[in-house]
């Protein structure tokens, strides 16, 4: 068996000291020399308890402490101090592995040692030029090397942003030391003694450090850039599994990620939740006699993390809830599935809803946005997802009412009746929804008025009001921003060929292999409708949405029965 002392571990610790002590003991008990740096912000009492708890380990020492801050040079100083102590104290160490207190070995330490002993001259560090790094977050890619960053991004965000804008305005740019080409990458590296000692002992080290002290997040660029000057064999990848979300924040691994981490075959993972007892128990008690000797392959689980980022940033189409309520324009789909808005059909056709449910196999509601109540298909007061029929509750947030109805009944195409007398708050929302199928018979709202027993002056006033509302709705549907599939025709066009229109609707919402229609619902009685429209015109209203119904006919009526033939005897 190879000597584990050829790999030394530098640990940067700042929180969860109990877990850090557990992992440090695991490294040391496996034969790896360990140098621990504890953030100076940790209290003296906590540091004393932490160091005393590890004092029995002969191959573990503590380095001088620095006050560390995210994105500051102090993190590089901490790793430099600990790495220098490692090289001076343990001359047999050939590779130095940088880890944090929240890192967790996933495989027996002996496997890592064997893997590195087979590659004695290889440095493992992610090191990519700024032009080839698309994953930098925060808008500063090459500028992090040309501007100065004296203010903390976390503690003094306004000063940070103002100073960046000032430097851009005056055209300030810093010159990079000769011979350096800026590189970026993960801060968790594993370097050979030869490369690391050359970096720490370079006569120009002060020049390089004075430059990188003012670079933004230098722990992601200092080693990644400097190693290019000294290394003879670089593998641009980290041996530590670290995943980041779309904001550049590291993913935290919990107990339910156990099998996911095992599938990765990586040697070390970061960042582990301190209270993930199951993970610490499973991986720190791995049987070292059963070594796999497989190549680390984080790509095995990349698909899972890509899905997680997609779900986090895009969500599920049509789902709105407390934890996911995107701003307008970022919804990733306004609704969960297709649905149909039918306008004017129930006014013109008798028993239209039962006929459509039977022939199309879809759920057909009444007027969901009626002023009185939401007319659900089953006539009940509550629908899927505890949606109430109450108009008051519905109109508090009609958008949520519709999206919840579609989401709760996804998998079943929903249809509902609509008209100018209904709540019009969702006209733009539905018009911009690609899932919406809108079928409108314009002017059909006048049929109930035609059959009503109201005074004609009241009919004329109500007809004018409804026509204004429908006209405004049609203007919305003519907008270039409409994404819904819209079919509009006036009453006269529909009455001429109702079967063709209904077949089009069935083809749009039902199975494509449906046979042609042989029967359609009966039209309501329109005898005298043409004269009715003419009376509206005579009263000063122009009913233009209904189409052409000549006033000198009786509207739509049955053809007269032919007279019986008779013989005339001579």
C-alpha positions in Angstrom: 0.0 0.0 0.0 1.2 3.5 -0.8 2.1 5.9 1.9 -0.8 8.2 2.6 1.7 10.8 3.8 2.3 11.8 0.2 -1.0 13.8 0.2 -1.4 16.7 2.6 -4.7 18.4 3.3 -5.0 22.2 4.0 -8.4 22.9 5.6 -9.9 26.4 5.8 -12.4 26.5 8.7 -14.7 29.3 9.8 -17.9 27.7 11.0 -19.5 24.4 12.1 -16.3 23.6 14.1 -17.7 20.2 15.3 -18.1 19.0 11.8 -14.8 20.4 10.7 -13.1 18.6 13.6 -14.8 15.3 12.6 -13.6 15.6 9.0 -10.1 16.7 10.0 -9.8 13.7 12.3 -10.9 11.5 9.4 -8.1 12.9 7.1 -5.5 12.6 9.8 -6.6 9.1 10.9 -6.2 8.0 7.3 -2.6 9.0 7.3 -2.8 12.4 5.6 -0.9 15.3 7.3 -3.4 18.1 8.0 -2.8 21.8 8.4 -5.9 23.7 9.6 -6.5 27.5 9.3 -9.2 28.8 11.5 -10.7 32.2 10.6 -9.6 34.9 13.1 -13.3 35.9 13.4 -13.9 32.7 15.3 -13.8 33.5 19.0 -10.8 32.5 21.1 -12.9 30.2 23.3 -14.3 28.4 20.3 -10.8 28.1 18.8 -9.4 26.8 22.0 -12.0 24.1 22.3 -11.6 23.2 18.6 -7.8 22.9 18.8 -7.8 21.1 22.1 -10.2 18.5 20.7 -7.7 17.7 18.0 -4.5 17.9 20.0 -4.1 14.1 20.2 -3.4 13.9 16.4 0.4 14.0 15.8 0.0 14.8 12.1 -2.3 17.8 12.5 -1.1 21.3 13.1 -2.7 24.8 13.1 -1.4 27.7 11.0 -1.3 31.4 11.9 -4.8 32.9 11.6 -6.1 35.6 9.3 -9.4 37.5 9.4 -11.1 36.2 6.2 -13.8 37.7 4.2 -15.6 36.5 1.1 -14.1 37.9 -2.1 -11.1 39.3 -0.3 -7.3 38.7 -0.5 -7.3 37.4 3.0 -8.6 34.0 1.7 -5.6 33.7 -0.5 -3.3 34.7 2.5 -4.9 32.0 4.6 -4.2 29.3 2.0 -0.7 30.6 1.4 0.2 30.5 5.1 -1.3 27.0 5.6 0.4 25.7 2.4 3.8 27.1 3.4 3.5 25.4 6.8 2.5 22.1 5.1 5.6 22.1 2.9 7.9 23.0 5.7 6.5 20.6 8.3 5.9 17.5 6.1 8.7 17.0 3.6 7.2 13.7 2.3 4.1 15.4 1.0 3.9 15.4 -2.8 0.4 16.8 -3.3 -1.4 19.5 -1.3 -5.2 19.3 -1.4 -7.1 22.5 -0.4 -10.4 21.8 1.3 -12.9 23.7 3.5 -14.4 22.8 6.8 -17.7 22.0 5.0 -16.0 19.5 2.6 -16.6 15.8 3.0 -14.6 12.9 1.5 -16.9 10.7 -0.5 -14.5 7.8 -1.1 -11.8 6.1 1.1 -8.8 8.4 1.4 -6.6 5.6 0.1 -8.3 5.9 -3.3 -7.4 9.6 -3.5 -3.8 8.8 -2.5 -3.5 6.1 -5.1 -5.0 8.3 -7.7 -2.5 11.1 -7.1 0.5 8.8 -6.7 -0.2 7.6 -10.2 0.0 11.2 -11.4 2.9 12.6 -9.3 3.6 15.6 -11.7 0.0 16.6 -12.3 -1.7 19.7 -10.9 -5.4 19.6 -10.6 -6.8 23.1 -10.7 -9.6 24.6 -12.8 -7.8 27.3 -14.9 -9.6 28.8 -17.9 -9.0 32.1 -19.6 -11.6 34.9 -19.1 -12.7 34.6 -22.7 -13.6 30.9 -22.2 -15.5 31.3 -18.9 -19.2 31.8 -19.5 -20.2 31.0 -16.0 -18.9 34.1 -14.2 -21.7 35.8 -12.3 -22.0 39.4 -11.4 -21.1 41.2 -14.7 -17.4 41.4 -14.0 -15.3 39.1 -16.1 -12.2 40.7 -17.6 -12.8 43.9 -15.6 -12.0 42.1 -12.3 -8.4 42.2 -13.5 -8.3 45.8 -14.8 -10.2 47.7 -12.1 -9.4 48.1 -8.4 -11.8 46.7 -5.7 -10.9 48.2 -2.3 -14.5 47.9 -1.0 -16.3 44.7 0.2 -19.0 43.6 -2.2 -21.0 42.1 0.6 -20.6 44.8 3.3 -20.4 47.9 1.2 -22.4 47.1 -1.9 -23.2 50.8 -2.8 -19.5 51.9 -2.4 -18.5 48.9 -4.5 -20.9 49.7 -7.3 -20.2 53.4 -7.3 -16.4 52.9 -7.4 -16.7 50.5 -10.3 -18.9 53.0 -12.2 -16.4 55.8 -11.4 -13.5 53.8 -12.8 -15.4 53.0 -16.0 -16.4 56.6 -16.4 -12.8 57.9 -16.2 -11.4 55.0 -18.3 -9.2 53.7 -15.5 -7.4 50.4 -16.3 -4.7 48.6 -14.4 -1.8 47.0 -16.1 -1.2 43.3 -15.5 2.3 42.2 -14.5 4.4 41.0 -17.4 4.1 37.3 -18.3 0.7 36.8 -16.7 -2.4 35.8 -18.6 -5.6 36.0 -16.4 -7.3 32.8 -15.7 -10.3 31.9 -13.6 -11.6 28.7 -11.9 -12.7 26.9 -8.8 -10.8 27.9 -5.7 -10.5 24.2 -4.6 -7.3 22.9 -6.0 -4.8 20.1 -5.6 -1.2 21.1 -6.5 2.1 19.3 -6.5 4.9 20.3 -4.1 7.0 21.5 -7.0 4.4 23.9 -8.4 3.3 25.2 -5.0 6.8 25.8 -3.7 7.7 27.6 -6.9 4.7 29.8 -6.5 5.5 30.6 -2.8 9.2 31.1 -3.4 9.1 33.2 -6.6 11.3 36.3 -6.2 8.5 38.3 -7.9 5.9 37.1 -5.5 5.4 40.5 -3.9 4.8 42.1 -7.3 2.2 39.5 -8.1 0.5 39.8 -4.7 0.3 43.6 -4.9 -1.5 43.2 -8.1 -3.9 40.4 -7.0 -4.8 42.1 -3.7 -7.0 44.5 -5.7 -8.5 41.9 -8.0 -12.2 41.0 -7.3 -12.5 37.5 -5.7 -8.8 36.7 -6.0 -9.1 33.2 -4.6 -10.8 32.3 -8.0 -8.0 33.8 -10.0 -4.7 34.0 -8.1 -3.7 30.3 -8.1 -5.5 29.7 -11.4 -3.3 32.4 -13.1 0.0 31.8 -11.3 0.0 28.1 -11.8 0.4 28.6 -15.5 3.9 30.0 -14.9 5.2 27.0 -13.0 3.3 23.8 -13.7 4.5 21.4 -16.3 1.3 19.3 -16.4 -2.1 20.9 -15.6 -5.5 19.1 -15.6 -7.9 22.0 -15.7 -10.5 20.5 -13.3 -11.1 20.3 -9.6 -11.2 17.0 -7.7 -13.8 18.6 -5.4 -17.4 18.3 -6.4 -18.9 21.8 -6.1 -22.1 22.8 -7.8 -23.4 26.4 -8.1 -26.8 27.8 -8.9 -27.6 30.5 -11.4 -26.7 33.2 -8.9 -23.2 31.8 -8.4 -24.1 30.5 -4.9 -22.9 26.9 -4.0 -25.4 24.2 -3.8 -25.7 22.7 -0.3 -25.9 18.9 0.0 -28.4 17.4 2.4 -29.2 13.9 3.6 -31.4 13.1 0.6 -28.5 13.7 -1.7 -26.7 10.5 -0.5 -27.2 8.4 -3.6 -26.5 11.3 -5.8 -23.1 11.9 -4.2 -22.3 8.2 -4.5 -23.0 8.2 -8.2 -20.6 11.0 -8.8 -17.5 8.9 -7.9 -15.9 12.2 -6.8 -13.3 12.1 -4.0 -14.6 15.2 -2.1 -17.8 17.2 -2.1 -18.6 20.7 -1.0 -20.7 22.1 0.5 -22.3 19.7 3.1 -25.1 20.8 5.5 -23.6 20.7 9.0 -26.6 18.7 10.3 -26.6 16.1 7.5 -25.9 13.3 10.0 -26.7 10.6 7.4 -24.0 11.9 5.0 -21.3 12.2 7.6 -22.1 8.8 9.0 -22.2 7.1 5.5 -19.0 8.6 4.0 -16.8 8.9 7.0 -17.3 5.2 7.8 -16.5 3.9 4.3 -14.8 0.6 4.2 -11.3 1.2 2.8 -10.9 -2.5 1.9 -13.4 -2.1 -0.9 -11.7 0.3 -3.3 -13.3 1.1 -6.7 -10.4 2.9 -8.4 -12.8 4.6 -10.8 -12.3 7.9 -12.4 -14.2 10.8 -10.8 -17.1 11.7 -13.0 -19.3 14.6 -11.8 -20.9 14.6 -15.3 -23.1 11.7 -14.1 -25.1 14.1 -12.0 -24.8 17.2 -14.1 -28.2 16.5 -15.6 -29.8 16.5 -12.2 -28.3 19.9 -11.3 -29.2 21.3 -14.7 -32.7 20.2 -14.1 -32.6 21.8 -10.6 -31.3 25.1 -12.0 -34.0 25.0 -14.8 -36.7 24.4 -12.2 -35.3 27.1 -9.9 -35.1 29.8 -12.7 -38.0 28.8 -14.9 -40.3 26.9 -12.6 -43.2 24.8 -13.9 -45.4 26.4 -16.6 -48.6 27.8 -15.2 -47.7 27.2 -11.5 -48.1 30.2 -9.2 -47.7 29.9 -5.5 -46.1 31.6 -2.5 -42.6 30.3 -3.2 -42.9 30.9 -6.9 -44.7 34.1 -8.1 -42.6 35.4 -11.0 -42.9 38.9 -12.3 -44.8 39.5 -15.5 -42.8 38.3 -18.5 -40.9 35.6 -16.7 -43.6 33.1 -16.1 -42.3 30.3 -18.4 -45.8 29.7 -19.7 -48.8 31.7 -18.5 -50.9 28.5 -17.9 -50.2 24.8 -17.4 -52.0 23.4 -20.5 -54.3 24.2 -23.3 -57.8 25.5 -22.8 -60.6 26.9 -24.9 -62.7 30.1 -24.6 -66.0 29.9 -26.4 -68.0 33.1 -26.9 -71.4 33.3 -28.3 -72.1 29.5 -28.8 -74.4 29.0 -25.8 -76.5 32.0 -26.9 -77.0 30.5 -30.4 -77.1 26.8 -29.8 -79.4 24.8 -27.6 -77.8 22.5 -25.1 -74.3 23.3 -26.5 -72.2 22.4 -23.4 -73.5 18.8 -23.0 -73.1 18.3 -26.8 -69.5 19.5 -26.7 -68.6 17.4 -23.7 -70.0 14.3 -25.4 -68.5 14.8 -28.8 -65.0 16.2 -27.7 -64.5 14.5 -24.4 -63.5 17.7 -22.6 -64.7 19.5 -19.6 -67.0 22.3 -20.5 -67.8 25.0 -17.9 -70.5 27.7 -18.1 -69.6 31.4 -17.7 -66.7 31.1 -15.3 -66.5 34.9 -15.1 -70.2 35.7 -14.8 -71.0 38.6 -12.5 -73.0 36.4 -10.2 -70.8 33.3 -9.8 -68.3 31.0 -11.4 -70.4 28.4 -13.3 -68.5 25.2 -13.0 -69.3 22.2 -15.2 -70.8 20.1 -12.5 -72.8 23.0 -11.1 -71.2 22.6 -7.7 -70.0 25.5 -5.4 -66.3 24.2 -5.4 -64.1 22.8 -8.1 -60.7 21.1 -8.2 -58.2 22.7 -5.8 -61.0 24.1 -3.6 -61.7 26.9 -6.1 -64.9 28.7 -4.9 -67.8 29.7 -7.1 -67.8 33.0 -5.3 -67.5 36.0 -7.7 -66.0 38.1 -4.9 -63.2 35.6 -4.2 -62.7 35.0 -8.0 -62.5 38.7 -8.8 -60.0 39.4 -6.0 -57.4 37.9 -8.4 -59.0 36.6 -11.6 -55.6 35.7 -13.1 -54.9 33.3 -10.2 -58.4 31.9 -10.5 -57.8 30.9 -14.1 -54.3 29.6 -13.7 -55.2 27.6 -10.7 -58.2 26.1 -12.5 -56.0 25.0 -15.4 -53.2 23.8 -13.1 -55.5 21.8 -10.9 -57.2 20.1 -13.8 -54.1 19.7 -16.1 -54.4 16.6 -18.2 -58.0 17.4 -19.1 -58.8 20.1 -21.6 -60.9 22.9 -20.1 -63.4 24.9 -22.0 -65.6 27.7 -20.6 -68.1 30.2 -22.0 -67.4 33.8 -22.1 -69.1 37.0 -23.2 -69.1 40.8 -22.9 -71.3 40.6 -19.8 -68.5 38.7 -18.0 -65.6 40.1 -16.1 -63.1 41.5 -18.8 -60.0 41.7 -16.6 -58.3 38.8 -18.3 -58.6 39.9 -21.9 -54.9 40.7 -22.3 -53.8 37.8 -20.2 -55.7 35.2 -22.3 -54.8 36.9 -25.6 -51.1 36.6 -24.8 -51.3 33.0 -23.6 -50.2 30.5 -26.3 -52.2 27.8 -24.6 -55.5 29.6 -25.2 -57.9 28.7 -28.1 -60.4 31.5 -28.5 -63.5 31.0 -30.7 -65.9 34.0 -30.9 -69.2 34.5 -32.7 -69.4 38.2 -32.6 -72.7 39.8 -31.8 -74.3 36.6 -30.4 -74.8 38.4 -27.0 -77.8 40.2 -28.6 -79.8 36.9 -28.9 -80.9 36.9 -25.3 -81.9 40.5 -25.6 -83.9 39.6 -28.7 -85.8 36.9 -26.7 -86.2 39.1 -23.6 -89.3 40.9 -22.5 -87.6 44.2 -21.8 -88.8 47.5 -23.1 -87.1 48.3 -26.4 -85.4 51.4 -25.1 -83.8 49.2 -22.4 -82.8 46.7 -25.0 -81.1 49.4 -27.2 -79.2 50.8 -24.2 -78.0 47.3 -23.1 -77.1 46.3 -26.7 -75.0 49.4 -27.1 -73.2 48.7 -23.8 -72.4 45.1 -24.7 -71.3 46.0 -28.2 -68.8 48.5 -26.9 -67.4 45.9 -24.5 -67.1 43.2 -27.2 -65.6 45.7 -29.7 -62.9 46.6 -27.1 -62.2 42.9 -26.6 -61.8 42.3 -30.4 -59.3 45.2 -30.5 -57.2 43.4 -28.0 -57.3 40.2 -30.1 -56.2 42.1 -33.1 -53.0 43.2 -31.4 -49.6 42.0 -32.8 -48.8 40.8 -29.3 -51.5 38.2 -29.3 -50.2 34.6 -29.0 -53.5 32.8 -28.5 -55.1 31.0 -31.4 -58.1 33.1 -32.3 -61.0 32.4 -34.6 -63.7 35.1 -35.0 -66.8 35.2 -37.2 -70.0 37.1 -37.0 -73.4 35.6 -36.4 -74.5 35.6 -40.0 -71.4 33.7 -41.0 -72.0 31.1 -38.3 -75.6 30.6 -39.1 -74.8 29.9 -42.7 -72.5 27.0 -41.9 -72.6 26.0 -38.2 -71.4 22.4 -38.8 -68.2 23.6 -40.4 -67.4 25.9 -37.5 -68.2 23.3 -34.9 -66.0 20.7 -36.7 -63.1 23.2 -36.6 -63.5 23.6 -32.8 -63.6 19.8 -32.3 -60.5 19.4 -34.4 -58.7 22.0 -32.3 -59.5 20.7 -28.9 -60.4 17.0 -29.4 -58.6 13.9 -30.9 -57.5 14.4 -34.4 -58.9 11.0 -35.5 -62.5 12.0 -34.8 -65.0 11.3 -37.5 -66.9 14.1 -39.2 -69.9 15.5 -37.5 -73.3 14.1 -38.5 -75.4 16.3 -36.3 -75.0 19.6 -34.4 -77.1 21.3 -31.7 -80.2 23.1 -32.9 -80.1 26.8 -33.4 -82.3 29.0 -31.3 -85.4 30.5 -33.0 -84.3 33.6 -34.9 -87.6 34.3 -36.6 -87.9 38.1 -36.9 -84.2 38.7 -36.0 -83.5 40.8 -39.1 -86.4 43.1 -38.3 -85.2 43.3 -34.7 -81.8 44.5 -35.8 -83.4 47.0 -38.2 -85.4 48.4 -35.2 -82.2 48.9 -33.3 -80.9 50.9 -36.2 -84.0 52.9 -36.4 -83.6 53.7 -32.7 -80.2 55.2 -33.4 -77.9 52.2 -32.6 -75.7 50.6 -35.2 -75.4 46.8 -34.5 -72.5 46.0 -36.8 -71.0 42.9 -35.0 -73.8 40.6 -36.1 -73.2 40.5 -39.8 -75.8 40.9 -42.5 -79.4 40.0 -41.6 -81.7 41.6 -44.2 -84.6 43.4 -42.6 -87.1 42.3 -45.3 -86.9 38.7 -44.4 -88.0 36.8 -41.4 -84.5 35.9 -40.5 -83.6 32.3 -40.2 -86.7 30.2 -40.7 -87.7 27.0 -42.1 -88.5 26.9 -45.9 -92.3 26.9 -46.5 -93.8 23.5 -47.1 -94.6 22.9 -50.8 -98.3 22.9 -51.6 -99.9 19.6 -52.4 -100.4 19.0 -56.1 -103.9 18.8 -57.3 -105.6 17.9 -60.5 -108.1 20.0 -62.5 -110.8 17.9 -64.2 -112.1 19.1 -67.6 
